[in-house]
Structure formats: C-alpha cells, structure tokens
Amino acid sequence: MHTSRDRILTTHVGSLPRTPAVTDVVFAKEHGTLLDERALDTVVADAVVEVVARQVRAGVDIVSDGELSKISYATYIKDRISGFAGDSPRRTPHDLEEFPAYMQQAASSGGTPTYSRPRCVGPLAPMSSQPLEDDLRRFREALKGQPVGDAFMNAASPGVIALFQPNDYYPTHEAYLEAIAEAMRPEYEAIVAAGYVLQIDSPDLGLGRHTMYKERAESEYVALATLHVEVLNHALRNVAADRVRMHVCWGNYEGPHHRDVAMSVVLPIALRAKPQGLLFEASNPRHAHEWTVFRDAAIPDDKILIPGVIDSVTNFVEHPLLVAERLCRFGDIVGRERVIAGTDCGFASFAGFGRVDAEIVYAKLATMAEGAALASKRLWGRSA
C-alpha cells in the first residue's frame, strides 16, 4: 500500500455513479431479463475506462473501478457464493424509526434504495469466480496508460454480508460468519494476487449497532463486533496487512444518525483488524468532531489513517481549505506519511441510487485533491 511519502495522497471509498446504460444492464441481469451477457460486458467495460479516467482528471491518486458491475456492495455476493436465495425485509435503522414521517418521505421520494436481499438457505461455498475475473480484467484494461499511483478493489466483509443477508441455515451466528469468511477468502486473495490493494467494506462495525444489533446491550454489540473482526482476520490469514485497507461507517444515507455508536467505541474494535489502512467517516455533521478520539487513542505505528474529508450524501462542494484543515489534524496526530485523503463513504453504494449529482461527485473529488495539496504544503513546509 502506498503511503504519503512526499505529499498527501488521495483516494475514496470505492463506489462511483453509474451511467444510465450501466444501471440498465446490471438491473436487467438482476431481474433475469438480460438477453446478451456480451452487451453487459461491453457497457460496463467502457464505463470503467471512463470512470478511471475521470478519477485521474479529478486528481485521485489511488483509484477504483467504481464498483460499476455490482448492484450493491454487499448483496453482489449471491452471484459468487452458493447458499443464498429469496429476499428479506430491510432492517430499518434505529434513528429512522424515531422519525417515521421522514422515513416514509425518504422512501416515497426514492431516497431508499431498492434491491433484493437474499437469505442464507443452505451451505455456503464459492460458486463462480467469473464475475470477479471479469471485474479484474475490465479494471486492468482501464488502467492501461493511466498515471495512477495505486489501485484498489472492494470486497464485502463477512460481517456486512451477515448484516444484509440473514441466516436461516447455520446453527449459530458465529458459524454463519465463519462460513461466509471461508467462502469469501478466495476473492480476497485473488484481488491481492492480481496486484490490487484489497478494500474490505465493513460498515457492520458502525451501522450494525443501530440495525443488526439495535436490540442488544452495548456490551453485547462490542463482543459481537469483535467477533466480526476476528473472523475477518482469519479470512485474511494468507494476505499481507499492507495490501489491505478497511472501510467502516454508520450507513451511507442522509438521516438523523443520532443513534450512531460513538467512534470511541468503534475505534478500539476496528484497530484489532488486520488491514493496515483504515477508512472512516470524519466530515459529516455527526462524526466530524471525532478526530479527537484519534488524538487521544494509541494508534499502532503501522496503521494508515484515511479519514473522510468530504461528505458523500450532500451536494455541497467542500472548500479546499476545510479539506486541508481536516487532513492536517490527522497529520499532526499520526504523522503526515500515515494520512491519505478519503471520502466518508462511497457515492453510489447501490446501482441507480445516490444522493449526490454525478458531476458534483467529481467536483468534490477535485476539491479533495486541491485540499490535499494545501495540506501537503503546510505539513511538508513547501509546495506539494
């Protein structure tokens, strides 16, 4: 994993807006109405070329494929792992339950993504590596000739898969997590073997508190979230820590978030995870103040912090000076080389859904790059 050796590098959480053409073909595949798999491959491949080029033009150093081929960052696994079928009701976040009028308004106005959430109904096992091989091939082709510092690809954590896909088969939650981890292990290892940084998406460590574990005592949540990390670490046993980064968040939706568990509770759990890089929300109104948690914590010397310095659910374009201020705070805490500029969450976690206009997304990424340059000037005492 690259570090900020002579300037603050920039990246993001992974998902980026899909074009209408991409949305149409991935939903056609989801609904079983896709007539030509080659058409999907062509549409997605062309879009990945463009999304990589747009990241580069915006000043992003460490790029992704935008997760364009996936319906969502967690439910995509039903096409790669056997044992999932059907659908399941959405676990309503605790914060939205307390504001039912707003929850209904968001749902009726398209503010809630719609997609199937299959259940675990049988033994889990790797089913097909072809979807991943296709993603790797398309990304490799899109990167040719592009001046990128590094590239990463996303994969769901065992915990977030369990969060979105309830278990009807395994006798215990622990057994279910272990089965998911072992089924996902080949994907984790294949991404790294292909030369990319593996990003583990693990919102279960934050979002899980006010959805999956909202009826539990905090001590139970801590114990269960710690179990999620232990299972993840075992799944990563053949992967070097410096080839992996992990994203934690409280849910990529515009809402009150007043039931979010505090970073002071999440951070000690997240720091137990093997990945060297840690991406987290640090700019939205509910969590921007929690940079002090990092200031007061004992951050291991090998960890790289990738704070979100731009919000992923607002169309405000942050001022570069604000971005620089946020980055400098973390640079002062762990050292400039161990900070990379990131985003709070992905901008399009679900196909066909995103609160931020596609053009504004790239304007926000560009302002992040400008802010990173300003922070570099201050932290290195010279022009970046």
TORKOL-4160 file (C-alpha; in steps of 0.2 Angstrom, whole numbers, padded with zeros to 4 digits, m for minus):
384
<pt num="1" X="0000" Y="0000" Z="0000"/>
<pt num="2" X="0007" Y="0017" Z="m0005"/>
<pt num="3" X="0010" Y="0030" Z="0009"/>
<pt num="4" X="0010" Y="0049" Z="0008"/>
<pt num="5" X="0029" Y="0050" Z="0007"/>
<pt num="6" X="0031" Y="0067" Z="0000"/>
<pt num="7" X="0013" Y="0074" Z="m0001"/>
<pt num="8" X="m0004" Y="0069" Z="0005"/>
<pt num="9" X="m0011" Y="0056" Z="m0007"/>
<pt num="10" X="m0030" Y="0055" Z="m0012"/>
<pt num="11" X="m0042" Y="0041" Z="m0014"/>
<pt num="12" X="m0060" Y="0037" Z="m0010"/>
<pt num="13" X="m0071" Y="0023" Z="m0003"/>
<pt num="14" X="m0075" Y="0014" Z="m0020"/>
<pt num="15" X="m0092" Y="0016" Z="m0027"/>
<pt num="16" X="m0095" Y="0030" Z="m0040"/>
<pt num="17" X="m0110" Y="0035" Z="m0050"/>
<pt num="18" X="m0116" Y="0023" Z="m0064"/>
<pt num="19" X="m0122" Y="0029" Z="m0081"/>
<pt num="20" X="m0140" Y="0025" Z="m0085"/>
<pt num="21" X="m0133" Y="0012" Z="m0098"/>
<pt num="22" X="m0124" Y="0003" Z="m0084"/>
<pt num="23" X="m0139" Y="0004" Z="m0072"/>
<pt num="24" X="m0150" Y="m0003" Z="m0085"/>
<pt num="25" X="m0139" Y="m0018" Z="m0089"/>
<pt num="26" X="m0135" Y="m0023" Z="m0071"/>
<pt num="27" X="m0153" Y="m0022" Z="m0066"/>
<pt num="28" X="m0158" Y="m0032" Z="m0082"/>
<pt num="29" X="m0145" Y="m0046" Z="m0076"/>
<pt num="30" X="m0153" Y="m0044" Z="m0058"/>
<pt num="31" X="m0170" Y="m0047" Z="m0064"/>
<pt num="32" X="m0166" Y="m0061" Z="m0076"/>
<pt num="33" X="m0170" Y="m0051" Z="m0092"/>
<pt num="34" X="m0153" Y="m0048" Z="m0099"/>
<pt num="35" X="m0153" Y="m0055" Z="m0117"/>
<pt num="36" X="m0134" Y="m0054" Z="m0120"/>
<pt num="37" X="m0120" Y="m0055" Z="m0107"/>
<pt num="38" X="m0108" Y="m0048" Z="m0120"/>
<pt num="39" X="m0118" Y="m0032" Z="m0121"/>
<pt num="40" X="m0116" Y="m0031" Z="m0102"/>
<pt num="41" X="m0098" Y="m0033" Z="m0103"/>
<pt num="42" X="m0096" Y="m0020" Z="m0116"/>
<pt num="43" X="m0106" Y="m0007" Z="m0107"/>
<pt num="44" X="m0098" Y="m0010" Z="m0091"/>
<pt num="45" X="m0080" Y="m0011" Z="m0098"/>
<pt num="46" X="m0082" Y="0006" Z="m0107"/>
<pt num="47" X="m0089" Y="0014" Z="m0091"/>
<pt num="48" X="m0074" Y="0008" Z="m0081"/>
<pt num="49" X="m0062" Y="0015" Z="m0093"/>
<pt num="50" X="m0071" Y="0032" Z="m0091"/>
<pt num="51" X="m0073" Y="0031" Z="m0073"/>
<pt num="52" X="m0054" Y="0028" Z="m0070"/>
<pt num="53" X="m0050" Y="0042" Z="m0082"/>
<pt num="54" X="m0062" Y="0054" Z="m0073"/>
<pt num="55" X="m0054" Y="0050" Z="m0056"/>
<pt num="56" X="m0037" Y="0053" Z="m0063"/>
<pt num="57" X="m0043" Y="0070" Z="m0070"/>
<pt num="58" X="m0050" Y="0075" Z="m0053"/>
<pt num="59" X="m0033" Y="0071" Z="m0045"/>
<pt num="60" X="m0037" Y="0055" Z="m0037"/>
<pt num="61" X="m0020" Y="0045" Z="m0034"/>
<pt num="62" X="m0027" Y="0028" Z="m0028"/>
<pt num="63" X="m0042" Y="0024" Z="m0039"/>
<pt num="64" X="m0055" Y="0010" Z="m0041"/>
<pt num="65" X="m0066" Y="0003" Z="m0054"/>
<pt num="66" X="m0081" Y="0012" Z="m0046"/>
<pt num="67" X="m0089" Y="m0005" Z="m0042"/>
<pt num="68" X="m0099" Y="m0002" Z="m0058"/>
<pt num="69" X="m0104" Y="m0020" Z="m0061"/>
<pt num="70" X="m0112" Y="m0023" Z="m0043"/>
<pt num="71" X="m0130" Y="m0020" Z="m0038"/>
<pt num="72" X="m0124" Y="m0016" Z="m0021"/>
<pt num="73" X="m0108" Y="m0018" Z="m0011"/>
<pt num="74" X="m0114" Y="m0032" Z="0000"/>
<pt num="75" X="m0128" Y="m0042" Z="m0010"/>
<pt num="76" X="m0117" Y="m0044" Z="m0025"/>
<pt num="77" X="m0110" Y="m0060" Z="m0017"/>
<pt num="78" X="m0126" Y="m0070" Z="m0021"/>
<pt num="79" X="m0119" Y="m0072" Z="m0039"/>
<pt num="80" X="m0102" Y="m0078" Z="m0032"/>
<pt num="81" X="m0107" Y="m0089" Z="m0017"/>
<pt num="82" X="m0119" Y="m0103" Z="m0017"/>
<pt num="83" X="m0132" Y="m0105" Z="m0002"/>
<pt num="84" X="m0141" Y="m0088" Z="m0005"/>
<pt num="85" X="m0159" Y="m0087" Z="m0011"/>
<pt num="86" X="m0175" Y="m0077" Z="m0010"/>
<pt num="87" X="m0177" Y="m0060" Z="m0002"/>
<pt num="88" X="m0178" Y="m0052" Z="0016"/>
<pt num="89" X="m0185" Y="m0037" Z="0024"/>
<pt num="90" X="m0174" Y="m0022" Z="0026"/>
<pt num="91" X="m0168" Y="m0019" Z="0044"/>
<pt num="92" X="m0174" Y="m0001" Z="0047"/>
<pt num="93" X="m0160" Y="0009" Z="0056"/>
<pt num="94" X="m0165" Y="0014" Z="0074"/>
<pt num="95" X="m0163" Y="0033" Z="0070"/>
<pt num="96" X="m0175" Y="0032" Z="0056"/>
<pt num="97" X="m0188" Y="0023" Z="0067"/>
<pt num="98" X="m0189" Y="0038" Z="0078"/>
<pt num="99" X="m0194" Y="0049" Z="0064"/>
<pt num="100" X="m0207" Y="0039" Z="0054"/>
<pt num="101" X="m0213" Y="0054" Z="0044"/>
<pt num="102" X="m0196" Y="0057" Z="0037"/>
<pt num="103" X="m0193" Y="0039" Z="0034"/>
<pt num="104" X="m0209" Y="0037" Z="0024"/>
<pt num="105" X="m0205" Y="0053" Z="0014"/>
<pt num="106" X="m0187" Y="0047" Z="0010"/>
<pt num="107" X="m0194" Y="0030" Z="0004"/>
<pt num="108" X="m0208" Y="0038" Z="m0006"/>
<pt num="109" X="m0196" Y="0050" Z="m0015"/>
<pt num="110" X="m0184" Y="0037" Z="m0020"/>
<pt num="111" X="m0172" Y="0041" Z="m0005"/>
<pt num="112" X="m0171" Y="0022" Z="m0001"/>
<pt num="113" X="m0163" Y="0010" Z="m0012"/>
<pt num="114" X="m0172" Y="m0005" Z="m0019"/>
<pt num="115" X="m0164" Y="m0021" Z="m0022"/>
<pt num="116" X="m0166" Y="m0039" Z="m0016"/>
<pt num="117" X="m0158" Y="m0045" Z="0000"/>
<pt num="118" X="m0156" Y="m0064" Z="m0002"/>
<pt num="119" X="m0156" Y="m0075" Z="0014"/>
<pt num="120" X="m0144" Y="m0089" Z="0018"/>
<pt num="121" X="m0154" Y="m0105" Z="0015"/>
<pt num="122" X="m0140" Y="m0118" Z="0013"/>
<pt num="123" X="m0121" Y="m0122" Z="0015"/>
<pt num="124" X="m0110" Y="m0108" Z="0008"/>
<pt num="125" X="m0096" Y="m0111" Z="m0004"/>
<pt num="126" X="m0088" Y="m0102" Z="m0018"/>
<pt num="127" X="m0099" Y="m0104" Z="m0034"/>
<pt num="128" X="m0091" Y="m0094" Z="m0048"/>
<pt num="129" X="m0075" Y="m0084" Z="m0050"/>
<pt num="130" X="m0081" Y="m0077" Z="m0067"/>
<pt num="131" X="m0089" Y="m0061" Z="m0060"/>
<pt num="132" X="m0073" Y="m0057" Z="m0051"/>
<pt num="133" X="m0062" Y="m0062" Z="m0065"/>
<pt num="134" X="m0072" Y="m0050" Z="m0076"/>
<pt num="135" X="m0070" Y="m0036" Z="m0064"/>
<pt num="136" X="m0052" Y="m0039" Z="m0063"/>
<pt num="137" X="m0050" Y="m0039" Z="m0082"/>
<pt num="138" X="m0060" Y="m0024" Z="m0085"/>
<pt num="139" X="m0051" Y="m0014" Z="m0072"/>
<pt num="140" X="m0034" Y="m0020" Z="m0079"/>
<pt num="141" X="m0038" Y="m0014" Z="m0096"/>
<pt num="142" X="m0045" Y="0003" Z="m0090"/>
<pt num="143" X="m0029" Y="0006" Z="m0080"/>
<pt num="144" X="m0018" Y="0005" Z="m0095"/>
<pt num="145" X="m0009" Y="0021" Z="m0099"/>
<pt num="146" X="m0016" Y="0030" Z="m0084"/>
<pt num="147" X="m0004" Y="0039" Z="m0072"/>
<pt num="148" X="m0011" Y="0032" Z="m0056"/>
<pt num="149" X="m0001" Y="0029" Z="m0040"/>
<pt num="150" X="m0011" Y="0013" Z="m0035"/>
<pt num="151" X="m0027" Y="0004" Z="m0037"/>
<pt num="152" X="m0039" Y="m0004" Z="m0026"/>
<pt num="153" X="m0054" Y="m0016" Z="m0027"/>
<pt num="154" X="m0068" Y="m0018" Z="m0015"/>
<pt num="155" X="m0075" Y="m0034" Z="m0007"/>
<pt num="156" X="m0088" Y="m0036" Z="0007"/>
<pt num="157" X="m0083" Y="m0041" Z="0024"/>
<pt num="158" X="m0091" Y="m0057" Z="0032"/>
<pt num="159" X="m0100" Y="m0045" Z="0045"/>
<pt num="160" X="m0108" Y="m0034" Z="0032"/>
<pt num="161" X="m0114" Y="m0049" Z="0022"/>
<pt num="162" X="m0122" Y="m0056" Z="0038"/>
<pt num="163" X="m0130" Y="m0039" Z="0041"/>
<pt num="164" X="m0138" Y="m0039" Z="0024"/>
<pt num="165" X="m0142" Y="m0057" Z="0021"/>
<pt num="166" X="m0150" Y="m0065" Z="0036"/>
<pt num="167" X="m0146" Y="m0083" Z="0041"/>
<pt num="168" X="m0159" Y="m0097" Z="0040"/>
<pt num="169" X="m0147" Y="m0112" Z="0039"/>
<pt num="170" X="m0132" Y="m0111" Z="0051"/>
<pt num="171" X="m0135" Y="m0116" Z="0069"/>
<pt num="172" X="m0126" Y="m0100" Z="0076"/>
<pt num="173" X="m0121" Y="m0083" Z="0071"/>
<pt num="174" X="m0103" Y="m0087" Z="0074"/>
<pt num="175" X="m0104" Y="m0102" Z="0062"/>
<pt num="176" X="m0113" Y="m0092" Z="0049"/>
<pt num="177" X="m0099" Y="m0079" Z="0050"/>
<pt num="178" X="m0086" Y="m0092" Z="0049"/>
<pt num="179" X="m0094" Y="m0100" Z="0033"/>
<pt num="180" X="m0095" Y="m0083" Z="0025"/>
<pt num="181" X="m0077" Y="m0079" Z="0029"/>
<pt num="182" X="m0071" Y="m0095" Z="0021"/>
<pt num="183" X="m0082" Y="m0093" Z="0006"/>
<pt num="184" X="m0075" Y="m0075" Z="0003"/>
<pt num="185" X="m0057" Y="m0080" Z="0006"/>
<pt num="186" X="m0053" Y="m0084" Z="m0012"/>
<pt num="187" X="m0060" Y="m0067" Z="m0018"/>
<pt num="188" X="m0049" Y="m0058" Z="m0005"/>
<pt num="189" X="m0034" Y="m0067" Z="m0010"/>
<pt num="190" X="m0037" Y="m0066" Z="m0029"/>
<pt num="191" X="m0039" Y="m0047" Z="m0028"/>
<pt num="192" X="m0022" Y="m0045" Z="m0020"/>
<pt num="193" X="m0014" Y="m0058" Z="m0031"/>
<pt num="194" X="m0020" Y="m0048" Z="m0046"/>
<pt num="195" X="m0009" Y="m0033" Z="m0040"/>
<pt num="196" X="m0023" Y="m0023" Z="m0032"/>
<pt num="197" X="m0025" Y="m0016" Z="m0014"/>
<pt num="198" X="m0040" Y="m0025" Z="m0006"/>
<pt num="199" X="m0053" Y="m0014" Z="0002"/>
<pt num="200" X="m0064" Y="m0023" Z="0014"/>
<pt num="201" X="m0080" Y="m0014" Z="0017"/>
<pt num="202" X="m0086" Y="m0017" Z="0035"/>
<pt num="203" X="m0100" Y="m0005" Z="0039"/>
<pt num="204" X="m0106" Y="m0018" Z="0051"/>
<pt num="205" X="m0094" Y="m0012" Z="0064"/>
<pt num="206" X="m0103" Y="0005" Z="0064"/>
<pt num="207" X="m0120" Y="0003" Z="0055"/>
<pt num="208" X="m0123" Y="m0014" Z="0063"/>
<pt num="209" X="m0125" Y="m0006" Z="0080"/>
<pt num="210" X="m0141" Y="0003" Z="0075"/>
<pt num="211" X="m0148" Y="m0010" Z="0063"/>
<pt num="212" X="m0142" Y="m0028" Z="0066"/>
<pt num="213" X="m0139" Y="m0026" Z="0085"/>
<pt num="214" X="m0151" Y="m0012" Z="0089"/>
<pt num="215" X="m0160" Y="m0023" Z="0102"/>
<pt num="216" X="m0144" Y="m0028" Z="0111"/>
<pt num="217" X="m0134" Y="m0020" Z="0125"/>
<pt num="218" X="m0119" Y="m0011" Z="0120"/>
<pt num="219" X="m0108" Y="m0024" Z="0129"/>
<pt num="220" X="m0116" Y="m0037" Z="0118"/>
<pt num="221" X="m0113" Y="m0027" Z="0102"/>
<pt num="222" X="m0095" Y="m0024" Z="0107"/>
<pt num="223" X="m0092" Y="m0043" Z="0109"/>
<pt num="224" X="m0101" Y="m0047" Z="0093"/>
<pt num="225" X="m0092" Y="m0033" Z="0083"/>
<pt num="226" X="m0076" Y="m0040" Z="0090"/>
<pt num="227" X="m0081" Y="m0057" Z="0084"/>
<pt num="228" X="m0083" Y="m0050" Z="0066"/>
<pt num="229" X="m0066" Y="m0043" Z="0066"/>
<pt num="230" X="m0058" Y="m0060" Z="0072"/>
<pt num="231" X="m0067" Y="m0069" Z="0059"/>
<pt num="232" X="m0061" Y="m0056" Z="0046"/>
<pt num="233" X="m0043" Y="m0058" Z="0052"/>
<pt num="234" X="m0044" Y="m0077" Z="0049"/>
<pt num="235" X="m0051" Y="m0075" Z="0032"/>
<pt num="236" X="m0036" Y="m0063" Z="0028"/>
<pt num="237" X="m0023" Y="m0075" Z="0035"/>
<pt num="238" X="m0014" Y="m0078" Z="0018"/>
<pt num="239" X="m0014" Y="m0059" Z="0014"/>
<pt num="240" X="m0001" Y="m0046" Z="0020"/>
<pt num="241" X="m0008" Y="m0032" Z="0031"/>
<pt num="242" X="0000" Y="m0019" Z="0020"/>
<pt num="243" X="m0010" Y="m0025" Z="0005"/>
<pt num="244" X="m0027" Y="m0022" Z="0013"/>
<pt num="245" X="m0037" Y="m0007" Z="0019"/>
<pt num="246" X="m0054" Y="m0007" Z="0028"/>
<pt num="247" X="m0069" Y="0005" Z="0027"/>
<pt num="248" X="m0080" Y="0007" Z="0042"/>
<pt num="249" X="m0095" Y="0018" Z="0043"/>
<pt num="250" X="m0113" Y="0021" Z="0050"/>
<pt num="251" X="m0123" Y="0020" Z="0034"/>
<pt num="252" X="m0122" Y="0029" Z="0018"/>
<pt num="253" X="m0139" Y="0038" Z="0020"/>
<pt num="254" X="m0145" Y="0055" Z="0024"/>
<pt num="255" X="m0154" Y="0054" Z="0041"/>
<pt num="256" X="m0153" Y="0060" Z="0059"/>
<pt num="257" X="m0139" Y="0047" Z="0063"/>
<pt num="258" X="m0142" Y="0052" Z="0082"/>
<pt num="259" X="m0142" Y="0033" Z="0086"/>
<pt num="260" X="m0124" Y="0030" Z="0079"/>
<pt num="261" X="m0112" Y="0022" Z="0091"/>
<pt num="262" X="m0098" Y="0033" Z="0095"/>
<pt num="263" X="m0081" Y="0032" Z="0087"/>
<pt num="264" X="m0073" Y="0030" Z="0104"/>
<pt num="265" X="m0082" Y="0013" Z="0105"/>
<pt num="266" X="m0079" Y="0008" Z="0086"/>
<pt num="267" X="m0061" Y="0013" Z="0085"/>
<pt num="268" X="m0054" Y="0000" Z="0098"/>
<pt num="269" X="m0063" Y="m0014" Z="0088"/>
<pt num="270" X="m0058" Y="m0008" Z="0071"/>
<pt num="271" X="m0039" Y="m0006" Z="0077"/>
<pt num="272" X="m0040" Y="m0025" Z="0080"/>
<pt num="273" X="m0042" Y="m0029" Z="0062"/>
<pt num="274" X="m0028" Y="m0034" Z="0051"/>
<pt num="275" X="m0029" Y="m0022" Z="0037"/>
<pt num="276" X="m0016" Y="m0008" Z="0038"/>
<pt num="277" X="m0027" Y="0006" Z="0031"/>
<pt num="278" X="m0042" Y="0012" Z="0040"/>
<pt num="279" X="m0055" Y="0022" Z="0031"/>
<pt num="280" X="m0069" Y="0031" Z="0041"/>
<pt num="281" X="m0081" Y="0045" Z="0041"/>
<pt num="282" X="m0074" Y="0061" Z="0048"/>
<pt num="283" X="m0083" Y="0075" Z="0039"/>
<pt num="284" X="m0101" Y="0074" Z="0041"/>
<pt num="285" X="m0110" Y="0083" Z="0055"/>
<pt num="286" X="m0112" Y="0068" Z="0066"/>
<pt num="287" X="m0094" Y="0062" Z="0066"/>
<pt num="288" X="m0083" Y="0077" Z="0061"/>
<pt num="289" X="m0079" Y="0081" Z="0079"/>
<pt num="290" X="m0072" Y="0063" Z="0082"/>
<pt num="291" X="m0055" Y="0067" Z="0076"/>
<pt num="292" X="m0051" Y="0070" Z="0094"/>
<pt num="293" X="m0054" Y="0051" Z="0098"/>
<pt num="294" X="m0039" Y="0048" Z="0086"/>
<pt num="295" X="m0029" Y="0061" Z="0095"/>
<pt num="296" X="m0032" Y="0053" Z="0112"/>
<pt num="297" X="m0030" Y="0035" Z="0106"/>
<pt num="298" X="m0015" Y="0024" Z="0105"/>
<pt num="299" X="m0014" Y="0021" Z="0086"/>
<pt num="300" X="m0002" Y="0007" Z="0081"/>
<pt num="301" X="0013" Y="0013" Z="0072"/>
<pt num="302" X="0009" Y="0003" Z="0057"/>
<pt num="303" X="m0009" Y="0009" Z="0054"/>
<pt num="304" X="m0013" Y="0022" Z="0040"/>
<pt num="305" X="m0027" Y="0033" Z="0043"/>
<pt num="306" X="m0039" Y="0038" Z="0028"/>
<pt num="307" X="m0051" Y="0050" Z="0035"/>
<pt num="308" X="m0066" Y="0055" Z="0025"/>
<pt num="309" X="m0063" Y="0074" Z="0022"/>
<pt num="310" X="m0078" Y="0076" Z="0010"/>
<pt num="311" X="m0096" Y="0071" Z="0013"/>
<pt num="312" X="m0104" Y="0058" Z="0002"/>
<pt num="313" X="m0123" Y="0062" Z="0005"/>
<pt num="314" X="m0123" Y="0081" Z="0002"/>
<pt num="315" X="m0121" Y="0091" Z="m0014"/>
<pt num="316" X="m0111" Y="0104" Z="m0005"/>
<pt num="317" X="m0093" Y="0105" Z="m0013"/>
<pt num="318" X="m0082" Y="0107" Z="0002"/>
<pt num="319" X="m0069" Y="0121" Z="0002"/>
<pt num="320" X="m0051" Y="0116" Z="m0001"/>
<pt num="321" X="m0046" Y="0125" Z="0015"/>
<pt num="322" X="m0058" Y="0115" Z="0025"/>
<pt num="323" X="m0052" Y="0099" Z="0017"/>
<pt num="324" X="m0034" Y="0104" Z="0021"/>
<pt num="325" X="m0038" Y="0108" Z="0039"/>
<pt num="326" X="m0046" Y="0091" Z="0042"/>
<pt num="327" X="m0031" Y="0082" Z="0034"/>
<pt num="328" X="m0018" Y="0092" Z="0044"/>
<pt num="329" X="m0027" Y="0087" Z="0060"/>
<pt num="330" X="m0024" Y="0069" Z="0057"/>
<pt num="331" X="m0006" Y="0073" Z="0050"/>
<pt num="332" X="m0002" Y="0081" Z="0067"/>
<pt num="333" X="m0009" Y="0065" Z="0076"/>
<pt num="334" X="0000" Y="0051" Z="0067"/>
<pt num="335" X="0012" Y="0060" Z="0055"/>
<pt num="336" X="0010" Y="0066" Z="0038"/>
<pt num="337" X="0016" Y="0050" Z="0030"/>
<pt num="338" X="0002" Y="0040" Z="0038"/>
<pt num="339" X="m0013" Y="0050" Z="0031"/>
<pt num="340" X="m0022" Y="0048" Z="0015"/>
<pt num="341" X="m0037" Y="0059" Z="0010"/>
<pt num="342" X="m0053" Y="0050" Z="0008"/>
<pt num="343" X="m0072" Y="0051" Z="0007"/>
<pt num="344" X="m0084" Y="0047" Z="0021"/>
<pt num="345" X="m0092" Y="0033" Z="0010"/>
<pt num="346" X="m0095" Y="0028" Z="m0007"/>
<pt num="347" X="m0105" Y="0040" Z="m0018"/>
<pt num="348" X="m0116" Y="0026" Z="m0026"/>
<pt num="349" X="m0117" Y="0011" Z="m0014"/>
<pt num="350" X="m0132" Y="0005" Z="m0024"/>
<pt num="351" X="m0135" Y="0004" Z="m0043"/>
<pt num="352" X="m0147" Y="0018" Z="m0048"/>
<pt num="353" X="m0146" Y="0027" Z="m0031"/>
<pt num="354" X="m0135" Y="0041" Z="m0025"/>
<pt num="355" X="m0139" Y="0057" Z="m0016"/>
<pt num="356" X="m0125" Y="0067" Z="m0025"/>
<pt num="357" X="m0126" Y="0073" Z="m0043"/>
<pt num="358" X="m0114" Y="0063" Z="m0054"/>
<pt num="359" X="m0105" Y="0079" Z="m0060"/>
<pt num="360" X="m0104" Y="0086" Z="m0042"/>
<pt num="361" X="m0096" Y="0069" Z="m0036"/>
<pt num="362" X="m0081" Y="0073" Z="m0047"/>
<pt num="363" X="m0081" Y="0092" Z="m0042"/>
<pt num="364" X="m0080" Y="0085" Z="m0024"/>
<pt num="365" X="m0065" Y="0074" Z="m0028"/>
<pt num="366" X="m0056" Y="0088" Z="m0037"/>
<pt num="367" X="m0058" Y="0099" Z="m0021"/>
<pt num="368" X="m0052" Y="0085" Z="m0011"/>
<pt num="369" X="m0036" Y="0084" Z="m0022"/>
<pt num="370" X="m0034" Y="0103" Z="m0020"/>
<pt num="371" X="m0036" Y="0102" Z="m0001"/>
<pt num="372" X="m0023" Y="0088" Z="0000"/>
<pt num="373" X="m0011" Y="0099" Z="m0010"/>
<pt num="374" X="m0014" Y="0113" Z="0003"/>
<pt num="375" X="m0012" Y="0101" Z="0017"/>
<pt num="376" X="0004" Y="0095" Z="0009"/>
<pt num="377" X="0011" Y="0112" Z="0008"/>
<pt num="378" X="0008" Y="0115" Z="0026"/>
<pt num="379" X="0014" Y="0098" Z="0033"/>
<pt num="380" X="0030" Y="0097" Z="0022"/>
<pt num="381" X="0033" Y="0116" Z="0023"/>
<pt num="382" X="0034" Y="0118" Z="0004"/>
<pt num="383" X="0024" Y="0117" Z="m0012"/>
<pt num="384" X="0017" Y="0099" Z="m0015"/>
